[in-house]
Every structure is written in C-alpha cells, then in structure tokens.
C-alpha cells in the first residue's frame, strides 16, 4: 500500500472523523470512501476480536462496493489500547484484511491509520505521534459529542405527574372502538371520554397528518398530543405511514396511507413509490430524522409500559434510517425485553444482525447537506 495522504492532510482527516460521526469513534473501524478528491462520508463498525477480522473486512468492503463512484478508501482504526502495542501497530490483522478485500474489489487504499490511547500512527510508517495534533486540528473542538459510539441512547428523564397525565389521556384513546388507521378510513368516529384527548381527535379527524411537522419542531408535546402519538405507534399500519411522512414528506405519507388502505382491502398491487421502511428512495433529510428521533425519545420517556415497546421500536427504526445500527439494535433489544412479540423490533434487530443498511446510505446522489464532503490532498 502506498501512503498518498500528506501528514498534514492525515491530521486534518483524523480530526474531522468525530465531527462526521457526531461521537468519539472509540473501539471502531472507520472507513472513508473517496471519489476523486472528495470523501463520501464515513462508515463505522465495531472493532472485532482478532478472529473476526476477516468477517468484518468482508462486510465493510461489501458496503463500500455499493457506493457509486467510490474509487479509494482510507482505513482508520480507533482503539482504547495503545496504537503501538509492542508487536507493531494494533489491529494490524484487520488493516491487512481490509486492504486485501479492497484490492480485490478494485478499491485503492490511500491511507491506513491507528488512533490509540497513547497517540496515533500510520500502518505504513509506524511512528507514534501525539494526540494533541488531532485535538489542535479539530474543526469544532467545543461541539457536544457522545464519548463512545454506544453512548447517547439513554432516554431523557420524565416527570412522574406528566407520565400519569399521559397515561390518563392514552386510556381514553385506547377505549375507542377502532384503531387510528381504521378510524381514518372506516369510522365510526366517536369522541374520547377526556376533553384534551378529544380535542386531539378532532384535529386528527380533520387531517391525520396535522401533527407530523409540529413533532419536528418541538419535543415538548402536551400530554394529549403525546398520547395521540403513542396510540398511533401501537397501530402498525399508521405507524409505518407516519414514519414515511417523516422520512419523505407528508405527500409521500398520504400516498402510503392510500396504498395501505387498498392493501388492507385486498388489493395485490405493489406500491409504485419507494418503501421508506425498507430504506428505499433518495436519502431523507438527516435534520428531519434527527428531530423525529428526539421527539420519539421524549415520547418513550413518558410512555406507560403498555406503549413503551412501540415507542422504542420507532426510535430503533429512526436510528437505523440515520445509519446508526448500534443505537438501532439497542432500542430494539429494549423493546423486545418489554414485548418479545414486537414484530417491528424483531425486524429491526434482524436488519442490524445481518448488517443491512438503508439503500440511501450508499446513494451519494441523494445525500443532503448534513453529509459532509471533504476535499483530500
């Protein structure tokens, strides 16, 4: 492998990776695909045990092969142990496995680096350098970042009185004779027994999508509005529609809702639009997905146990849609602990176990401004 990056460029690149990932990449393999002189985002995987190096290399290069226009790759390995471990550079077997698979796939490796707790080094020319170099080159040193890839999935705290009020509103909705999806298409539409829940129902009956945008603006939903969303999340047909609206916009959500109704009525027609739940279509706005995730994490914190698994599964899907399989798996596991029969959480766990990412993770043409493109020299 010929090291092509200049030292100053390597420092700049390594310093930018925590910013791209929005977390410290401790215990991680991070690959940077490159097209021409531009990077195409970053792919992070957990570091394997030495015996698992080949399998992780196969998976990682398989991912990169799905990225249109990817020509080169830079390998970075981040360990909590020393970068130079006495026998050479740490995790050298993994770096070699990545290089071999990349070459076989026609990708040129243009840099290989290891960042440890004692400094950082190139695999090509092992020489320990100070971590201070990376800290000084950090483009946003004061940004709030999770300290570890697994950090950041804890739910916020919720007030006990607020939780009780949400539960009271939710009981009024669950006592209705139909679920929210059938209420849209079939009726009947009786009022709720609690005034605030009934006010939310009137808004819902006038336009089921009225709450989609407000949820992306503020996480501070009134108890009745929070209960409405929990009621929706317990209804798979409408839950999928609302996730589609968050990912692709309200128009896509309405189209998906119409298709769901036709399918439930017996239609065998396949949808003529991207299935967002399967990761199809152009990459959604990361800002919208993050806002939706923040909102749903707040709902999960306020949810009674009867609806907690549904909220956690939705958090899992939104994390998966953002490319964070680590958090997606954690939310799915917690949902399954509460409700082992949750098919949505099981689906998410299956996708993360099999290394399945949304199609838009590999579609540079669909990326939005939140995916940072860097020039390398």
C-alpha positions as CSV (number, residue, x, y, z in Angstrom):
1,X,0.0,0.0,0.0
2,X,1.4,3.4,-1.0
3,X,0.6,6.1,1.5
4,X,-0.7,9.0,-0.6
5,X,-2.0,11.4,2.1
6,X,0.4,14.1,3.3
7,X,1.0,14.2,7.1
8,X,-1.0,17.5,7.4
9,X,-3.9,16.0,5.5
10,X,-3.9,12.9,7.6
11,X,-4.1,15.0,10.7
12,X,-7.0,17.0,9.3
13,X,-8.8,13.9,8.2
14,X,-8.5,12.1,11.5
15,X,-9.5,15.2,13.4
16,X,-12.7,15.5,11.3
17,X,-13.9,12.0,11.9
18,X,-15.5,12.6,15.3
19,X,-17.3,15.6,13.9
20,X,-18.7,13.5,11.0
21,X,-19.8,10.7,13.3
22,X,-21.0,13.1,16.0
23,X,-19.4,10.9,18.6
24,X,-15.9,9.7,19.6
25,X,-15.2,6.6,17.5
26,X,-13.6,4.6,20.3
27,X,-13.4,0.8,19.6
28,X,-14.2,1.4,16.0
29,X,-13.2,0.7,12.4
30,X,-14.0,3.8,10.4
31,X,-13.6,3.7,6.6
32,X,-13.6,6.8,4.5
33,X,-14.6,6.2,0.8
34,X,-13.2,8.6,-1.7
35,X,-14.2,9.7,-5.2
36,X,-11.6,11.8,-7.0
37,X,-10.5,14.3,-4.3
38,X,-13.7,14.2,-2.3
39,X,-14.7,12.0,0.7
40,X,-18.1,10.4,0.6
41,X,-19.0,10.3,4.3
42,X,-17.8,7.7,6.8
43,X,-18.6,4.0,7.6
44,X,-18.2,2.9,11.2
45,X,-18.2,-0.6,12.5
46,X,-17.3,-2.0,15.9
47,X,-13.8,-3.4,16.2
48,X,-13.9,-7.2,16.1
49,X,-11.8,-9.6,18.0
50,X,-8.8,-10.7,16.0
51,X,-10.6,-13.9,15.0
52,X,-13.4,-11.8,13.5
53,X,-11.2,-9.6,11.3
54,X,-11.9,-11.3,8.0
55,X,-15.7,-11.3,8.5
56,X,-15.7,-7.6,9.4
57,X,-13.4,-6.8,6.4
58,X,-15.8,-8.7,4.1
59,X,-18.8,-6.8,5.5
60,X,-17.1,-3.4,5.4
61,X,-15.8,-3.6,1.8
62,X,-19.1,-5.1,0.7
63,X,-20.7,-1.9,2.0
64,X,-18.2,0.3,0.1
65,X,-18.8,-1.6,-3.1
66,X,-22.4,-0.3,-3.1
67,X,-21.3,3.3,-3.1
68,X,-21.4,4.7,-6.6
69,X,-18.2,6.4,-7.7
70,X,-16.1,5.2,-4.8
71,X,-12.6,4.7,-6.0
72,X,-10.3,4.8,-3.0
73,X,-10.6,4.1,0.7
74,X,-8.8,5.3,3.8
75,X,-8.8,2.9,6.8
76,X,-8.8,4.3,10.3
77,X,-8.8,2.1,13.4
78,X,-9.6,3.7,16.8
79,X,-8.7,1.7,19.9
80,X,-8.8,2.3,23.7
81,X,-5.5,0.5,23.9
82,X,-2.0,1.7,22.7
83,X,-1.7,2.2,19.0
84,X,1.8,0.7,19.2
85,X,1.4,-2.5,21.2
86,X,4.9,-3.9,21.3
87,X,4.3,-6.2,18.3
88,X,3.7,-3.5,15.8
89,X,0.6,-1.4,15.2
90,X,-2.6,-2.5,17.0
91,X,-5.2,-4.4,15.0
92,X,-2.8,-4.9,12.1
93,X,-4.6,-8.1,11.0
94,X,-7.8,-6.1,10.4
95,X,-5.9,-3.4,8.4
96,X,-4.4,-6.1,6.3
97,X,-7.8,-7.9,5.8
98,X,-9.3,-4.5,4.7
99,X,-6.5,-3.9,2.2
100,X,-6.8,-7.3,0.7
101,X,-10.6,-7.1,0.2
102,X,-10.3,-3.5,-1.1
103,X,-7.7,-4.5,-3.7
104,X,-9.9,-7.5,-4.8
105,X,-12.8,-5.1,-5.2
106,X,-10.9,-2.6,-7.2
107,X,-10.6,0.0,-4.5
108,X,-7.3,1.7,-3.8
109,X,-6.3,2.1,-0.2
110,X,-4.7,5.6,0.1
111,X,-4.1,5.7,3.9
112,X,-4.1,3.4,6.9
113,X,-4.1,4.9,10.4
114,X,-4.5,3.7,14.0
115,X,-5.5,6.1,16.8
116,X,-4.9,4.7,20.3
117,X,-4.8,6.0,23.9
118,X,-1.1,6.7,23.6
119,X,-1.1,8.5,20.2
120,X,-1.7,7.8,16.5
121,X,0.4,6.4,13.7
122,X,0.3,5.2,10.1
123,X,0.4,1.5,9.5
124,X,2.8,2.1,6.6
125,X,5.4,4.0,8.7
126,X,4.9,3.2,12.4
127,X,5.9,6.2,14.4
128,X,3.8,7.3,17.4
129,X,2.6,10.9,17.1
130,X,0.8,13.0,19.7
131,X,-2.9,13.1,20.1
132,X,-2.5,16.8,20.7
133,X,-2.0,17.2,16.9
134,X,-5.6,15.8,16.3
135,X,-7.1,18.0,19.1
136,X,-5.5,21.1,17.7
137,X,-6.8,20.3,14.2
138,X,-10.4,19.6,15.4
139,X,-12.6,21.8,13.3
140,X,-15.2,22.1,16.1
141,X,-13.5,21.4,19.4
142,X,-16.4,22.7,21.5
143,X,-19.1,20.5,19.9
144,X,-21.0,18.2,22.2
145,X,-20.3,14.6,21.2
146,X,-21.0,11.3,22.7
147,X,-18.0,9.8,24.4
148,X,-18.5,6.4,22.9
149,X,-20.4,5.0,19.8
150,X,-22.8,3.2,22.2
151,X,-23.5,6.3,24.3
152,X,-26.4,8.6,23.6
153,X,-29.3,6.0,23.5
154,X,-30.5,6.6,27.1
155,X,-33.9,8.2,27.3
156,X,-34.4,11.6,28.9
157,X,-36.0,11.9,32.3
158,X,-39.7,12.5,32.6
159,X,-41.8,14.0,35.4
160,X,-43.9,11.4,37.2
161,X,-47.0,13.6,37.2
162,X,-46.6,14.2,33.5
163,X,-46.4,10.4,32.9
164,X,-49.6,9.9,34.8
165,X,-51.4,12.5,32.8
166,X,-50.2,11.0,29.5
167,X,-51.4,7.6,30.7
168,X,-54.8,9.1,31.5
169,X,-55.2,10.6,28.1
170,X,-54.0,7.3,26.5
171,X,-56.6,5.3,28.3
172,X,-59.3,7.5,26.7
173,X,-57.9,6.8,23.2
174,X,-57.4,3.1,23.7
175,X,-61.1,2.8,24.9
176,X,-62.2,3.9,21.4
177,X,-63.8,1.1,19.3
178,X,-61.3,1.3,16.4
179,X,-57.6,1.8,16.0
180,X,-56.4,5.1,14.4
181,X,-55.9,3.7,10.9
182,X,-59.4,2.3,10.7
183,X,-60.8,5.5,12.2
184,X,-59.4,7.4,9.1
185,X,-61.0,5.1,6.5
186,X,-63.9,3.3,8.1
187,X,-65.1,5.1,11.2
188,X,-67.0,5.3,13.4
189,X,-65.5,8.4,14.9
190,X,-66.9,8.7,18.5
191,X,-65.4,11.3,20.8
192,X,-62.9,10.5,23.5
193,X,-64.0,10.5,27.2
194,X,-61.3,13.0,28.2
195,X,-61.6,16.6,26.8
196,X,-58.0,17.1,25.9
197,X,-57.8,13.8,24.1
198,X,-61.0,14.6,22.2
199,X,-59.5,17.9,21.1
200,X,-56.6,16.0,19.6
201,X,-59.0,13.6,17.9
202,X,-60.8,16.4,16.2
203,X,-57.5,17.7,14.8
204,X,-56.6,14.1,13.7
205,X,-60.0,13.6,12.1
206,X,-59.7,16.8,10.1
207,X,-56.2,15.9,8.9
208,X,-54.3,12.8,10.2
209,X,-51.0,14.4,9.2
210,X,-51.5,17.6,11.1
211,X,-49.1,16.6,13.8
212,X,-46.2,15.5,11.5
213,X,-44.5,18.8,11.2
214,X,-45.1,20.1,14.7
215,X,-43.3,17.0,16.0
216,X,-40.2,18.0,14.1
217,X,-40.2,21.5,15.6
218,X,-40.6,20.8,19.3
219,X,-40.2,17.8,21.6
220,X,-42.4,19.4,24.2
221,X,-45.8,17.9,23.3
222,X,-48.8,18.3,25.6
223,X,-49.9,15.1,27.3
224,X,-52.8,14.6,25.0
225,X,-50.7,15.1,21.9
226,X,-48.1,12.7,23.3
227,X,-50.8,10.1,24.0
228,X,-52.1,10.5,20.4
229,X,-48.6,9.6,19.0
230,X,-48.3,6.6,21.3
231,X,-51.8,5.4,20.1
232,X,-50.6,5.8,16.5
233,X,-47.3,3.9,17.2
234,X,-49.3,0.9,18.6
235,X,-51.1,0.7,15.2
236,X,-48.6,-0.8,12.7
237,X,-50.4,0.4,9.5
238,X,-50.5,4.0,10.6
239,X,-47.1,3.9,12.3
240,X,-45.5,2.9,9.0
241,X,-47.3,5.7,7.3
242,X,-46.1,8.3,9.8
243,X,-42.5,7.1,9.5
244,X,-42.9,7.5,5.7
245,X,-44.1,11.1,6.2
246,X,-41.1,11.9,8.4
247,X,-38.7,10.3,6.0
248,X,-40.1,11.5,2.7
249,X,-42.6,14.3,3.5
250,X,-46.3,14.5,4.0
251,X,-47.2,13.9,0.4
252,X,-45.3,10.5,0.5
253,X,-47.1,9.8,3.7
254,X,-50.5,10.4,2.2
255,X,-49.7,8.2,-0.8
256,X,-48.5,5.4,1.5
257,X,-51.7,5.8,3.6
258,X,-53.9,5.3,0.5
259,X,-51.8,2.2,-0.6
260,X,-52.1,0.7,2.9
261,X,-55.9,1.2,2.8
262,X,-56.1,-0.5,-0.6
263,X,-53.8,-3.4,0.5
264,X,-55.9,-4.0,3.7
265,X,-59.0,-4.0,1.5
266,X,-57.5,-6.9,-0.5
267,X,-55.5,-5.2,-3.3
268,X,-52.5,-7.1,-4.6
269,X,-50.9,-4.1,-6.4
270,X,-47.3,-3.4,-5.4
271,X,-46.6,0.2,-4.4
272,X,-45.3,2.5,-7.2
273,X,-43.3,4.5,-4.8
274,X,-40.2,3.9,-2.6
275,X,-40.9,1.8,0.5
276,X,-39.3,4.0,3.1
277,X,-39.5,1.4,5.9
278,X,-37.2,-0.8,3.7
279,X,-34.7,2.1,3.2
280,X,-35.7,2.8,-0.4
281,X,-35.7,6.2,-2.1
282,X,-33.5,9.2,-2.0
283,X,-31.7,9.9,1.3
284,X,-34.1,11.7,3.7
285,X,-33.1,14.9,5.4
286,X,-30.9,13.9,8.3
287,X,-32.2,17.0,10.2
288,X,-35.8,15.7,9.9
289,X,-34.9,12.2,11.0
290,X,-32.9,13.5,14.0
291,X,-35.7,15.8,15.0
292,X,-38.2,12.9,14.8
293,X,-35.8,10.7,16.9
294,X,-35.5,13.4,19.5
295,X,-39.3,13.7,19.6
296,X,-39.8,9.9,19.9
297,X,-37.2,9.5,22.6
298,X,-39.2,12.0,24.6
299,X,-42.3,10.0,24.0
300,X,-40.6,6.8,25.1
301,X,-39.6,8.6,28.4
302,X,-43.2,9.5,29.1
303,X,-44.8,6.3,27.8
304,X,-46.5,3.8,30.1
305,X,-45.2,0.2,29.9
306,X,-48.1,-0.8,27.6
307,X,-46.8,1.5,24.9
308,X,-43.1,1.7,25.7
309,X,-42.0,-1.1,23.4
310,X,-43.8,0.5,20.4
311,X,-42.0,3.9,21.1
312,X,-38.6,2.2,21.5
313,X,-39.1,0.3,18.2
314,X,-39.8,3.5,16.4
315,X,-36.6,5.0,17.9
316,X,-34.8,2.0,16.6
317,X,-36.1,2.5,13.1
318,X,-35.2,6.2,13.1
319,X,-31.7,5.3,14.3
320,X,-31.3,2.7,11.6
321,X,-32.5,5.2,9.0
322,X,-29.8,7.6,10.2
323,X,-27.2,4.9,9.7
324,X,-26.7,4.3,13.4
325,X,-27.2,0.5,13.7
326,X,-25.6,0.4,17.1
327,X,-28.3,2.5,18.6
328,X,-31.0,0.8,16.5
329,X,-30.1,-2.6,17.9
330,X,-30.1,-1.2,21.5
331,X,-33.6,0.3,21.1
332,X,-34.8,-2.9,19.5
333,X,-33.4,-5.0,22.3
334,X,-35.0,-2.9,24.9
335,X,-38.4,-3.1,23.1
336,X,-38.1,-6.9,22.9
337,X,-37.3,-7.1,26.6
338,X,-40.7,-5.5,27.3
339,X,-42.6,-7.1,24.5
340,X,-41.0,-10.2,23.0
341,X,-43.7,-10.4,20.4
342,X,-43.0,-7.0,18.9
343,X,-42.6,-7.8,15.2
344,X,-41.2,-4.3,14.3
345,X,-38.5,-4.6,16.9
346,X,-37.7,-8.1,15.7
347,X,-37.4,-6.8,12.2
348,X,-35.0,-4.0,13.2
349,X,-32.9,-6.5,15.2
350,X,-32.7,-8.8,12.2
351,X,-31.5,-6.0,10.0
352,X,-28.8,-4.9,12.4
353,X,-27.7,-8.5,13.0
354,X,-27.4,-9.1,9.3
355,X,-25.6,-5.8,8.6
356,X,-28.4,-4.4,6.5
357,X,-28.3,-0.6,6.0
358,X,-30.9,1.6,4.2
359,X,-30.3,1.9,0.5
360,X,-29.8,5.7,0.8
361,X,-26.7,5.1,2.9
362,X,-25.0,4.2,-0.3
363,X,-26.5,6.8,-2.6
364,X,-24.3,10.0,-2.8
365,X,-26.7,11.5,-5.3
366,X,-29.4,11.5,-2.6
367,X,-27.3,12.9,0.2
368,X,-28.3,16.2,1.8
369,X,-26.1,18.9,3.3
370,X,-25.8,17.0,6.6
371,X,-23.4,14.6,4.9
372,X,-20.2,16.4,4.9
373,X,-18.0,16.3,1.8
374,X,-14.3,17.0,2.4
375,X,-11.5,17.6,0.0
376,X,-8.4,15.5,0.5
377,X,-4.9,16.1,-0.8
